[in-house]
Amino acid sequence: MLENVVEFFKNLPAKVCTECGEKIDEQSECYHNTCEKCNCI
Ligand SMILES: [Zn+2]
């Protein structure tokens, strides 16, 4: 079951900022649809 979850996340498209279109760093502390530049000012 755990492997299925990993595969699921692998197949997800990269999260992209809705403001600037930049890829959102997964290490970001923000879990919104914007990158830290646009969201965490
Ligand atoms: Zn952005």
mmCIF file of the protein (N, C-alpha, C, O) and its ligand, coordinates in Angstrom:
data_MODEL
# 
_entry.id   MODEL 
# 
loop_
_entity.id 
_entity.type 
_entity.pdbx_number_of_molecules 
1 polymer     1 
2 non-polymer 1 
# 
_entity_poly.entity_id                      1 
_entity_poly.type                           'polypeptide(L)' 
_entity_poly.nstd_linkage                   no 
_entity_poly.nstd_monomer                   no 
_entity_poly.pdbx_seq_one_letter_code       MLENVVEFFKNLPAKVCTECGEKIDEQSECYHNTCEKCNCI 
_entity_poly.pdbx_seq_one_letter_code_can   MLENVVEFFKNLPAKVCTECGEKIDEQSECYHNTCEKCNCI 
_entity_poly.pdbx_strand_id                 A 
# 
loop_
_entity_poly_seq.entity_id 
_entity_poly_seq.num 
_entity_poly_seq.mon_id 
_entity_poly_seq.hetero 
1 1  MET n 
1 2  LEU n 
1 3  GLU n 
1 4  ASN n 
1 5  VAL n 
1 6  VAL n 
1 7  GLU n 
1 8  PHE n 
1 9  PHE n 
1 10 LYS n 
1 11 ASN n 
1 12 LEU n 
1 13 PRO n 
1 14 ALA n 
1 15 LYS n 
1 16 VAL n 
1 17 CYS n 
1 18 THR n 
1 19 GLU n 
1 20 CYS n 
1 21 GLY n 
1 22 GLU n 
1 23 LYS n 
1 24 ILE n 
1 25 ASP n 
1 26 GLU n 
1 27 GLN n 
1 28 SER n 
1 29 GLU n 
1 30 CYS n 
1 31 TYR n 
1 32 HIS n 
1 33 ASN n 
1 34 THR n 
1 35 CYS n 
1 36 GLU n 
1 37 LYS n 
1 38 CYS n 
1 39 ASN n 
1 40 CYS n 
1 41 ILE n 
# 
loop_
_struct_asym.id 
_struct_asym.entity_id 
A 1 
B 2 
# 
loop_
_chem_comp.id 
_chem_comp.type 
_chem_comp.mon_nstd_flag 
ALA 'L-peptide linking' y 
ASN 'L-peptide linking' y 
ASP 'L-peptide linking' y 
CYS 'L-peptide linking' y 
GLN 'L-peptide linking' y 
GLU 'L-peptide linking' y 
GLY 'peptide linking'   y 
HIS 'L-peptide linking' y 
ILE 'L-peptide linking' y 
LEU 'L-peptide linking' y 
LYS 'L-peptide linking' y 
MET 'L-peptide linking' y 
PHE 'L-peptide linking' y 
PRO 'L-peptide linking' y 
SER 'L-peptide linking' y 
THR 'L-peptide linking' y 
TYR 'L-peptide linking' y 
VAL 'L-peptide linking' y 
ZN  non-polymer         . 
# 
_pdbx_entity_nonpoly.entity_id   2 
_pdbx_entity_nonpoly.name        ? 
_pdbx_entity_nonpoly.comp_id     ZN 
# 
_pdbx_nonpoly_scheme.asym_id         B 
_pdbx_nonpoly_scheme.entity_id       2 
_pdbx_nonpoly_scheme.mon_id          ZN 
_pdbx_nonpoly_scheme.ndb_seq_num     1 
_pdbx_nonpoly_scheme.pdb_seq_num     101 
_pdbx_nonpoly_scheme.auth_seq_num    101 
_pdbx_nonpoly_scheme.pdb_mon_id      ZN 
_pdbx_nonpoly_scheme.auth_mon_id     ZN 
_pdbx_nonpoly_scheme.pdb_strand_id   A 
_pdbx_nonpoly_scheme.pdb_ins_code    . 
# 
loop_
_atom_site.group_PDB 
_atom_site.id 
_atom_site.type_symbol 
_atom_site.label_atom_id 
_atom_site.label_alt_id 
_atom_site.label_comp_id 
_atom_site.label_asym_id 
_atom_site.label_entity_id 
_atom_site.label_seq_id 
_atom_site.pdbx_PDB_ins_code 
_atom_site.Cartn_x 
_atom_site.Cartn_y 
_atom_site.Cartn_z 
_atom_site.occupancy 
_atom_site.B_iso_or_equiv 
_atom_site.pdbx_formal_charge 
_atom_site.auth_seq_id 
_atom_site.auth_comp_id 
_atom_site.auth_asym_id 
_atom_site.auth_atom_id 
_atom_site.pdbx_PDB_model_num 
ATOM   1   N  N  . MET A 1 1  ? 0.820  -1.199 0.000   1.00 0.00 ? 1   MET A N  1 
ATOM   2   C  CA . MET A 1 1  ? 0.000  0.000  0.000   1.00 0.00 ? 1   MET A CA 1 
ATOM   3   C  C  . MET A 1 1  ? 0.864  1.263  0.000   1.00 0.00 ? 1   MET A C  1 
ATOM   4   O  O  . MET A 1 1  ? 0.552  2.231  -0.693  1.00 0.00 ? 1   MET A O  1 
ATOM   5   N  N  . LEU A 1 2  ? 1.936  1.251  0.768   1.00 0.00 ? 2   LEU A N  1 
ATOM   6   C  CA . LEU A 1 2  ? 2.785  2.431  0.837   1.00 0.00 ? 2   LEU A CA 1 
ATOM   7   C  C  . LEU A 1 2  ? 3.396  2.736  -0.528  1.00 0.00 ? 2   LEU A C  1 
ATOM   8   O  O  . LEU A 1 2  ? 3.510  3.901  -0.910  1.00 0.00 ? 2   LEU A O  1 
ATOM   9   N  N  . GLU A 1 3  ? 3.784  1.715  -1.251  1.00 0.00 ? 3   GLU A N  1 
ATOM   10  C  CA . GLU A 1 3  ? 4.365  1.942  -2.568  1.00 0.00 ? 3   GLU A CA 1 
ATOM   11  C  C  . GLU A 1 3  ? 3.356  2.593  -3.500  1.00 0.00 ? 3   GLU A C  1 
ATOM   12  O  O  . GLU A 1 3  ? 3.718  3.427  -4.330  1.00 0.00 ? 3   GLU A O  1 
ATOM   13  N  N  . ASN A 1 4  ? 2.112  2.220  -3.368  1.00 0.00 ? 4   ASN A N  1 
ATOM   14  C  CA . ASN A 1 4  ? 1.095  2.830  -4.210  1.00 0.00 ? 4   ASN A CA 1 
ATOM   15  C  C  . ASN A 1 4  ? 0.994  4.330  -3.945  1.00 0.00 ? 4   ASN A C  1 
ATOM   16  O  O  . ASN A 1 4  ? 0.802  5.121  -4.869  1.00 0.00 ? 4   ASN A O  1 
ATOM   17  N  N  . VAL A 1 5  ? 1.123  4.706  -2.700  1.00 0.00 ? 5   VAL A N  1 
ATOM   18  C  CA . VAL A 1 5  ? 1.054  6.127  -2.356  1.00 0.00 ? 5   VAL A CA 1 
ATOM   19  C  C  . VAL A 1 5  ? 2.241  6.863  -2.979  1.00 0.00 ? 5   VAL A C  1 
ATOM   20  O  O  . VAL A 1 5  ? 2.082  7.957  -3.521  1.00 0.00 ? 5   VAL A O  1 
ATOM   21  N  N  . VAL A 1 6  ? 3.418  6.267  -2.902  1.00 0.00 ? 6   VAL A N  1 
ATOM   22  C  CA . VAL A 1 6  ? 4.608  6.889  -3.481  1.00 0.00 ? 6   VAL A CA 1 
ATOM   23  C  C  . VAL A 1 6  ? 4.425  7.069  -4.983  1.00 0.00 ? 6   VAL A C  1 
ATOM   24  O  O  . VAL A 1 6  ? 4.739  8.124  -5.534  1.00 0.00 ? 6   VAL A O  1 
ATOM   25  N  N  . GLU A 1 7  ? 3.920  6.043  -5.632  1.00 0.00 ? 7   GLU A N  1 
ATOM   26  C  CA . GLU A 1 7  ? 3.683  6.143  -7.072  1.00 0.00 ? 7   GLU A CA 1 
ATOM   27  C  C  . GLU A 1 7  ? 2.671  7.233  -7.378  1.00 0.00 ? 7   GLU A C  1 
ATOM   28  O  O  . GLU A 1 7  ? 2.803  7.960  -8.363  1.00 0.00 ? 7   GLU A O  1 
ATOM   29  N  N  . PHE A 1 8  ? 1.681  7.338  -6.546  1.00 0.00 ? 8   PHE A N  1 
ATOM   30  C  CA . PHE A 1 8  ? 0.655  8.352  -6.742  1.00 0.00 ? 8   PHE A CA 1 
ATOM   31  C  C  . PHE A 1 8  ? 1.273  9.744  -6.730  1.00 0.00 ? 8   PHE A C  1 
ATOM   32  O  O  . PHE A 1 8  ? 0.964  10.566 -7.593  1.00 0.00 ? 8   PHE A O  1 
ATOM   33  N  N  . PHE A 1 9  ? 2.132  10.013 -5.773  1.00 0.00 ? 9   PHE A N  1 
ATOM   34  C  CA . PHE A 1 9  ? 2.737  11.339 -5.684  1.00 0.00 ? 9   PHE A CA 1 
ATOM   35  C  C  . PHE A 1 9  ? 3.761  11.554 -6.785  1.00 0.00 ? 9   PHE A C  1 
ATOM   36  O  O  . PHE A 1 9  ? 3.950  12.682 -7.239  1.00 0.00 ? 9   PHE A O  1 
ATOM   37  N  N  . LYS A 1 10 ? 4.417  10.504 -7.217  1.00 0.00 ? 10  LYS A N  1 
ATOM   38  C  CA . LYS A 1 10 ? 5.363  10.630 -8.320  1.00 0.00 ? 10  LYS A CA 1 
ATOM   39  C  C  . LYS A 1 10 ? 4.647  11.088 -9.584  1.00 0.00 ? 10  LYS A C  1 
ATOM   40  O  O  . LYS A 1 10 ? 5.189  11.858 -10.377 1.00 0.00 ? 10  LYS A O  1 
ATOM   41  N  N  . ASN A 1 11 ? 3.438  10.608 -9.755  1.00 0.00 ? 11  ASN A N  1 
ATOM   42  C  CA . ASN A 1 11 ? 2.717  10.896 -10.983 1.00 0.00 ? 11  ASN A CA 1 
ATOM   43  C  C  . ASN A 1 11 ? 2.012  12.241 -10.953 1.00 0.00 ? 11  ASN A C  1 
ATOM   44  O  O  . ASN A 1 11 ? 1.502  12.705 -11.973 1.00 0.00 ? 11  ASN A O  1 
ATOM   45  N  N  . LEU A 1 12 ? 1.985  12.859 -9.795  1.00 0.00 ? 12  LEU A N  1 
ATOM   46  C  CA . LEU A 1 12 ? 1.357  14.171 -9.723  1.00 0.00 ? 12  LEU A CA 1 
ATOM   47  C  C  . LEU A 1 12 ? 2.207  15.196 -10.451 1.00 0.00 ? 12  LEU A C  1 
ATOM   48  O  O  . LEU A 1 12 ? 3.433  15.165 -10.353 1.00 0.00 ? 12  LEU A O  1 
ATOM   49  N  N  . PRO A 1 13 ? 1.583  16.089 -11.168 1.00 0.00 ? 13  PRO A N  1 
ATOM   50  C  CA . PRO A 1 13 ? 2.337  17.176 -11.781 1.00 0.00 ? 13  PRO A CA 1 
ATOM   51  C  C  . PRO A 1 13 ? 2.889  18.101 -10.713 1.00 0.00 ? 13  PRO A C  1 
ATOM   52  O  O  . PRO A 1 13 ? 2.321  18.215 -9.627  1.00 0.00 ? 13  PRO A O  1 
ATOM   53  N  N  . ALA A 1 14 ? 3.992  18.757 -11.020 1.00 0.00 ? 14  ALA A N  1 
ATOM   54  C  CA . ALA A 1 14 ? 4.595  19.656 -10.053 1.00 0.00 ? 14  ALA A CA 1 
ATOM   55  C  C  . ALA A 1 14 ? 3.625  20.776 -9.717  1.00 0.00 ? 14  ALA A C  1 
ATOM   56  O  O  . ALA A 1 14 ? 2.925  21.299 -10.585 1.00 0.00 ? 14  ALA A O  1 
ATOM   57  N  N  . LYS A 1 15 ? 3.597  21.132 -8.445  1.00 0.00 ? 15  LYS A N  1 
ATOM   58  C  CA . LYS A 1 15 ? 2.730  22.208 -8.011  1.00 0.00 ? 15  LYS A CA 1 
ATOM   59  C  C  . LYS A 1 15 ? 3.291  23.531 -8.533  1.00 0.00 ? 15  LYS A C  1 
ATOM   60  O  O  . LYS A 1 15 ? 4.489  23.801 -8.446  1.00 0.00 ? 15  LYS A O  1 
ATOM   61  N  N  . VAL A 1 16 ? 2.402  24.331 -9.066  1.00 0.00 ? 16  VAL A N  1 
ATOM   62  C  CA . VAL A 1 16 ? 2.849  25.586 -9.673  1.00 0.00 ? 16  VAL A CA 1 
ATOM   63  C  C  . VAL A 1 16 ? 2.139  26.761 -9.033  1.00 0.00 ? 16  VAL A C  1 
ATOM   64  O  O  . VAL A 1 16 ? 0.947  26.691 -8.734  1.00 0.00 ? 16  VAL A O  1 
ATOM   65  N  N  . CYS A 1 17 ? 2.862  27.823 -8.829  1.00 0.00 ? 17  CYS A N  1 
ATOM   66  C  CA . CYS A 1 17 ? 2.300  29.032 -8.243  1.00 0.00 ? 17  CYS A CA 1 
ATOM   67  C  C  . CYS A 1 17 ? 1.237  29.604 -9.164  1.00 0.00 ? 17  CYS A C  1 
ATOM   68  O  O  . CYS A 1 17 ? 1.453  29.740 -10.368 1.00 0.00 ? 17  CYS A O  1 
ATOM   69  N  N  . THR A 1 18 ? 0.104  29.934 -8.599  1.00 0.00 ? 18  THR A N  1 
ATOM   70  C  CA . THR A 1 18 ? -0.970 30.487 -9.416  1.00 0.00 ? 18  THR A CA 1 
ATOM   71  C  C  . THR A 1 18 ? -0.726 31.960 -9.723  1.00 0.00 ? 18  THR A C  1 
ATOM   72  O  O  . THR A 1 18 ? -1.403 32.538 -10.573 1.00 0.00 ? 18  THR A O  1 
ATOM   73  N  N  . GLU A 1 19 ? 0.226  32.561 -9.042  1.00 0.00 ? 19  GLU A N  1 
ATOM   74  C  CA . GLU A 1 19 ? 0.503  33.980 -9.260  1.00 0.00 ? 19  GLU A CA 1 
ATOM   75  C  C  . GLU A 1 19 ? 1.540  34.183 -10.357 1.00 0.00 ? 19  GLU A C  1 
ATOM   76  O  O  . GLU A 1 19 ? 1.322  34.960 -11.287 1.00 0.00 ? 19  GLU A O  1 
ATOM   77  N  N  . CYS A 1 20 ? 2.656  33.492 -10.249 1.00 0.00 ? 20  CYS A N  1 
ATOM   78  C  CA . CYS A 1 20 ? 3.761  33.731 -11.185 1.00 0.00 ? 20  CYS A CA 1 
ATOM   79  C  C  . CYS A 1 20 ? 4.054  32.509 -12.056 1.00 0.00 ? 20  CYS A C  1 
ATOM   80  O  O  . CYS A 1 20 ? 4.852  32.596 -12.989 1.00 0.00 ? 20  CYS A O  1 
ATOM   81  N  N  . GLY A 1 21 ? 3.429  31.392 -11.767 1.00 0.00 ? 21  GLY A N  1 
ATOM   82  C  CA . GLY A 1 21 ? 3.617  30.204 -12.595 1.00 0.00 ? 21  GLY A CA 1 
ATOM   83  C  C  . GLY A 1 21 ? 4.887  29.437 -12.285 1.00 0.00 ? 21  GLY A C  1 
ATOM   84  O  O  . GLY A 1 21 ? 5.225  28.488 -12.992 1.00 0.00 ? 21  GLY A O  1 
ATOM   85  N  N  . GLU A 1 22 ? 5.585  29.829 -11.253 1.00 0.00 ? 22  GLU A N  1 
ATOM   86  C  CA . GLU A 1 22 ? 6.809  29.168 -10.884 1.00 0.00 ? 22  GLU A CA 1 
ATOM   87  C  C  . GLU A 1 22 ? 6.517  27.884 -10.114 1.00 0.00 ? 22  GLU A C  1 
ATOM   88  O  O  . GLU A 1 22 ? 5.519  27.787 -9.400  1.00 0.00 ? 22  GLU A O  1 
ATOM   89  N  N  . LYS A 1 23 ? 7.395  26.909 -10.269 1.00 0.00 ? 23  LYS A N  1 
ATOM   90  C  CA . LYS A 1 23 ? 7.218  25.682 -9.517  1.00 0.00 ? 23  LYS A CA 1 
ATOM   91  C  C  . LYS A 1 23 ? 7.366  25.951 -8.035  1.00 0.00 ? 23  LYS A C  1 
ATOM   92  O  O  . LYS A 1 23 ? 8.269  26.675 -7.616  1.00 0.00 ? 23  LYS A O  1 
ATOM   93  N  N  . ILE A 1 24 ? 6.478  25.367 -7.237  1.00 0.00 ? 24  ILE A N  1 
ATOM   94  C  CA . ILE A 1 24 ? 6.520  25.586 -5.799  1.00 0.00 ? 24  ILE A CA 1 
ATOM   95  C  C  . ILE A 1 24 ? 7.459  24.566 -5.169  1.00 0.00 ? 24  ILE A C  1 
ATOM   96  O  O  . ILE A 1 24 ? 7.334  23.361 -5.384  1.00 0.00 ? 24  ILE A O  1 
ATOM   97  N  N  . ASP A 1 25 ? 8.392  25.076 -4.396  1.00 0.00 ? 25  ASP A N  1 
ATOM   98  C  CA . ASP A 1 25 ? 9.336  24.218 -3.699  1.00 0.00 ? 25  ASP A CA 1 
ATOM   99  C  C  . ASP A 1 25 ? 8.611  23.404 -2.633  1.00 0.00 ? 25  ASP A C  1 
ATOM   100 O  O  . ASP A 1 25 ? 7.907  23.963 -1.791  1.00 0.00 ? 25  ASP A O  1 
ATOM   101 N  N  . GLU A 1 26 ? 8.780  22.104 -2.669  1.00 0.00 ? 26  GLU A N  1 
ATOM   102 C  CA . GLU A 1 26 ? 8.090  21.257 -1.691  1.00 0.00 ? 26  GLU A CA 1 
ATOM   103 C  C  . GLU A 1 26 ? 8.593  21.498 -0.278  1.00 0.00 ? 26  GLU A C  1 
ATOM   104 O  O  . GLU A 1 26 ? 7.928  21.148 0.696   1.00 0.00 ? 26  GLU A O  1 
ATOM   105 N  N  . GLN A 1 27 ? 9.770  22.097 -0.174  1.00 0.00 ? 27  GLN A N  1 
ATOM   106 C  CA . GLN A 1 27 ? 10.300 22.366 1.163   1.00 0.00 ? 27  GLN A CA 1 
ATOM   107 C  C  . GLN A 1 27 ? 9.705  23.631 1.749   1.00 0.00 ? 27  GLN A C  1 
ATOM   108 O  O  . GLN A 1 27 ? 9.922  23.956 2.916   1.00 0.00 ? 27  GLN A O  1 
ATOM   109 N  N  . SER A 1 28 ? 8.958  24.331 0.928   1.00 0.00 ? 28  SER A N  1 
ATOM   110 C  CA . SER A 1 28 ? 8.334  25.555 1.409   1.00 0.00 ? 28  SER A CA 1 
ATOM   111 C  C  . SER A 1 28 ? 7.402  25.251 2.574   1.00 0.00 ? 28  SER A C  1 
ATOM   112 O  O  . SER A 1 28 ? 6.772  24.195 2.632   1.00 0.00 ? 28  SER A O  1 
ATOM   113 N  N  . GLU A 1 29 ? 7.332  26.190 3.486   1.00 0.00 ? 29  GLU A N  1 
ATOM   114 C  CA . GLU A 1 29 ? 6.446  26.001 4.630   1.00 0.00 ? 29  GLU A CA 1 
ATOM   115 C  C  . GLU A 1 29 ? 5.018  26.367 4.282   1.00 0.00 ? 29  GLU A C  1 
ATOM   116 O  O  . GLU A 1 29 ? 4.108  26.221 5.098   1.00 0.00 ? 29  GLU A O  1 
ATOM   117 N  N  . CYS A 1 30 ? 4.833  26.842 3.067   1.00 0.00 ? 30  CYS A N  1 
ATOM   118 C  CA . CYS A 1 30 ? 3.505  27.268 2.653   1.00 0.00 ? 30  CYS A CA 1 
ATOM   119 C  C  . CYS A 1 30 ? 2.815  26.136 1.894   1.00 0.00 ? 30  CYS A C  1 
ATOM   120 O  O  . CYS A 1 30 ? 3.429  25.464 1.065   1.00 0.00 ? 30  CYS A O  1 
ATOM   121 N  N  . TYR A 1 31 ? 1.579  25.944 2.179   1.00 0.00 ? 31  TYR A N  1 
ATOM   122 C  CA . TYR A 1 31 ? 0.846  24.876 1.512   1.00 0.00 ? 31  TYR A CA 1 
ATOM   123 C  C  . TYR A 1 31 ? -0.315 25.440 0.708   1.00 0.00 ? 31  TYR A C  1 
ATOM   124 O  O  . TYR A 1 31 ? -1.378 24.830 0.592   1.00 0.00 ? 31  TYR A O  1 
ATOM   125 N  N  . HIS A 1 32 ? -0.080 26.611 0.164   1.00 0.00 ? 32  HIS A N  1 
ATOM   126 C  CA . HIS A 1 32 ? -1.105 27.240 -0.658  1.00 0.00 ? 32  HIS A CA 1 
ATOM   127 C  C  . HIS A 1 32 ? -0.726 27.077 -2.121  1.00 0.00 ? 32  HIS A C  1 
ATOM   128 O  O  . HIS A 1 32 ? 0.238  26.384 -2.449  1.00 0.00 ? 32  HIS A O  1 
ATOM   129 N  N  . ASN A 1 33 ? -1.468 27.703 -2.974  1.00 0.00 ? 33  ASN A N  1 
ATOM   130 C  CA . ASN A 1 33 ? -1.223 27.545 -4.395  1.00 0.00 ? 33  ASN A CA 1 
ATOM   131 C  C  . ASN A 1 33 ? -0.320 28.633 -4.956  1.00 0.00 ? 33  ASN A C  1 
ATOM   132 O  O  . ASN A 1 33 ? -0.289 28.872 -6.163  1.00 0.00 ? 33  ASN A O  1 
ATOM   133 N  N  . THR A 1 34 ? 0.408  29.284 -4.072  1.00 0.00 ? 34  THR A N  1 
ATOM   134 C  CA . THR A 1 34 ? 1.358  30.282 -4.525  1.00 0.00 ? 34  THR A CA 1 
ATOM   135 C  C  . THR A 1 34 ? 2.723  29.979 -3.941  1.00 0.00 ? 34  THR A C  1 
ATOM   136 O  O  . THR A 1 34 ? 2.833  29.375 -2.875  1.00 0.00 ? 34  THR A O  1 
ATOM   137 N  N  . CYS A 1 35 ? 3.769  30.404 -4.649  1.00 0.00 ? 35  CYS A N  1 
ATOM   138 C  CA . CYS A 1 35 ? 5.114  30.183 -4.150  1.00 0.00 ? 35  CYS A CA 1 
ATOM   139 C  C  . CYS A 1 35 ? 5.394  31.113 -2.976  1.00 0.00 ? 35  CYS A C  1 
ATOM   140 O  O  . CYS A 1 35 ? 4.598  32.004 -2.683  1.00 0.00 ? 35  CYS A O  1 
ATOM   141 N  N  . GLU A 1 36 ? 6.507  30.909 -2.314  1.00 0.00 ? 36  GLU A N  1 
ATOM   142 C  CA . GLU A 1 36 ? 6.778  31.701 -1.116  1.00 0.00 ? 36  GLU A CA 1 
ATOM   143 C  C  . GLU A 1 36 ? 7.021  33.172 -1.460  1.00 0.00 ? 36  GLU A C  1 
ATOM   144 O  O  . GLU A 1 36 ? 6.814  34.049 -0.622  1.00 0.00 ? 36  GLU A O  1 
ATOM   145 N  N  . LYS A 1 37 ? 7.458  33.439 -2.685  1.00 0.00 ? 37  LYS A N  1 
ATOM   146 C  CA . LYS A 1 37 ? 7.656  34.838 -3.089  1.00 0.00 ? 37  LYS A CA 1 
ATOM   147 C  C  . LYS A 1 37 ? 6.321  35.573 -3.112  1.00 0.00 ? 37  LYS A C  1 
ATOM   148 O  O  . LYS A 1 37 ? 6.224  36.723 -2.684  1.00 0.00 ? 37  LYS A O  1 
ATOM   149 N  N  . CYS A 1 38 ? 5.310  34.903 -3.611  1.00 0.00 ? 38  CYS A N  1 
ATOM   150 C  CA . CYS A 1 38 ? 4.019  35.566 -3.790  1.00 0.00 ? 38  CYS A CA 1 
ATOM   151 C  C  . CYS A 1 38 ? 3.161  35.445 -2.529  1.00 0.00 ? 38  CYS A C  1 
ATOM   152 O  O  . CYS A 1 38 ? 2.297  36.285 -2.282  1.00 0.00 ? 38  CYS A O  1 
ATOM   153 N  N  . ASN A 1 39 ? 3.395  34.428 -1.755  1.00 0.00 ? 39  ASN A N  1 
ATOM   154 C  CA . ASN A 1 39 ? 2.482  34.136 -0.657  1.00 0.00 ? 39  ASN A CA 1 
ATOM   155 C  C  . ASN A 1 39 ? 3.002  34.550 0.711   1.00 0.00 ? 39  ASN A C  1 
ATOM   156 O  O  . ASN A 1 39 ? 2.239  35.024 1.552   1.00 0.00 ? 39  ASN A O  1 
ATOM   157 N  N  . CYS A 1 40 ? 4.294  34.373 0.932   1.00 0.00 ? 40  CYS A N  1 
ATOM   158 C  CA . CYS A 1 40 ? 4.812  34.560 2.286   1.00 0.00 ? 40  CYS A CA 1 
ATOM   159 C  C  . CYS A 1 40 ? 5.638  35.820 2.358   1.00 0.00 ? 40  CYS A C  1 
ATOM   160 O  O  . CYS A 1 40 ? 6.834  35.759 2.642   1.00 0.00 ? 40  CYS A O  1 
ATOM   161 N  N  . ILE A 1 41 ? 5.056  36.909 2.119   1.00 0.00 ? 41  ILE A N  1 
ATOM   162 C  CA . ILE A 1 41 ? 5.794  38.168 2.222   1.00 0.00 ? 41  ILE A CA 1 
ATOM   163 C  C  . ILE A 1 41 ? 5.511  38.806 3.589   1.00 0.00 ? 41  ILE A C  1 
ATOM   164 O  O  . ILE A 1 41 ? 6.034  39.878 3.890   1.00 0.00 ? 41  ILE A O  1 
HETATM 165 ZN ZN . ZN  B 2 .  ? 4.764  32.993 -7.251  1.00 0.00 2 101 ZN  A ZN 1 
# 
